[in-house]
């Protein structure tokens, strides 16, 4: 995930911490992306081939109802965190 590893791998990868400067960089990168760019880059066959969990990428509505909505929420989360000069703790469960 690209952050500073702060604990051992507990089965889904190690927990990581993104410091405020990294959060700002990620926020800027996410803010520059548009839905049109994401739609153009989305390749459900490649997601299936790469075995990206969960195996839902071939569902017709997945891009609009799941990915873009969650991208918007992630983008907003990073923008608010960057504005507040916050660090972000990441852990996959």
N, C-alpha and C positions, 0 to 999 in steps of 0.2 A: 504494500500500500504506500510505501515511500516515506513513512515517518520514522521517528527515532524509536527503536525497539525498547520497550520498558518492562517487559516480562517475558517469561519463557513461552514457547508454543504450547498451547493447551489443547491441541488437536485441530484447530481451524486456522492456525497461524498465531504469531505473537501479537500481543497488544502493542499499539504504536501511538505515539504522540506527535501531533503536528503543532509546532510552536506558532505564535501569532504571525511571524513574518512569512512562514510557509502557508498559513491559512490565507493570508492576503494574496499570495501568488496564485494559489488554487482558485480563490474567489475571482480574481481577474481573468483567469483562463476559462472558468465556467461561464462567467458573465459575457464573454465574447462569443460563445456558441449560440446559434439560433436553432429553432426547431427544424427549419429547412435543411440546415447542415447535418443535423442529427438524423433526419429522415433519409438523406442522401447516403450517409455512411452506414446506416443500419443494414446488416446482412444476416437474415435469420438462418440461412444455410451455414454460414461460417460459425455462427453462435452454436448451432447444433453440432457441427464438426468439431469445434473446440470443447464441446461438452460443458458449456457454461450453464451453471445451475440457476434456476430450475429449467427443465426441458419444456419450455412453453413458447419458444421463439417462433415457431411456425404458425401460431394462432394469429389469425388475421387482425384482430383488434388489439394485440399486445403492444404495439408501438404507441398508439394513441391513448389507450386506457391505462397502461402501466408504466411504460418507459418515459414518455414525455412528462406525464404528471409527476412521477417520482424525480425526474431530472429537475423540474421546476422547484420542487421542495428542497432538493439538495442544493441547488443554486442559491435559493433564498437563505438556507441555513448558513452557507459559507459567506454570503454577503453580510448577513447580520453578525456573524462571528468575527469577520474581518473588521467591520465597523466598530465593534466593541473591543477590539484588540485581544480576542480570546484565543486560547489554544484549543485543539480538538483531539479528543481521545478516541481511537478507533480500535474496535475489537470485533472480529467475525464470530458469530455464534451459529 
